Amino acid sequence: MNTGKDNENNVYVAVIDDNPQLRDMSVKQLENSGYTVLFHSDYGQDALQKIKESGKLPDVCLIEEDFTTAKLLLEKHPDLKVLISSMEDDTESITDMLKAGVSGYVLKLSDPEEMATAVKALSRNKKYFSVGVSEIALEYFKSQR
């Protein structure tokens, strides 16, 4: 069990998922891991409005499955650290997200603790990819050199 000490640097996370039950599970999991959920939303335009209203950009934005929202947020806020959580593990989906500028990609079927680990990595300006997609990400970054 995590005691919440991971958030000694006050890492603020936003959670965007159009499924309320899954969104609530992600929020609880992140809070139990010691992160502060700045806001949660069900779609991209609402998230943009919440960012504008708060005047604060989250340190990490967890987006469930919604590639359109990831692209929208990264177009408006290119410095945002976006973590995708998805069932998609095909090369095209992952490469599209990498081209859009996401900083991390976790598979939904991975260990629940992996999301907290990924948020920690992104908050420290690192990238994070689940084992199931890391090879695709590695190949993508090699080709960008």
Secondary structure as UniProt FT lines:
FT   HELIX           5..7
FT   TURN            8..9
FT   STRAND          12..16
FT   HELIX           20..32
FT   TURN            33..34
FT   STRAND          36..41
FT   HELIX           44..54
FT   STRAND          60..64
FT   HELIX           67..76
FT   TURN            78..79
FT   STRAND          81..86
FT   HELIX           91..100
FT   STRAND          104..107
FT   TURN            108..109
FT   HELIX           113..123
FT   TURN            124..125
FT   STRAND          128..129
FT   HELIX           131..143
//
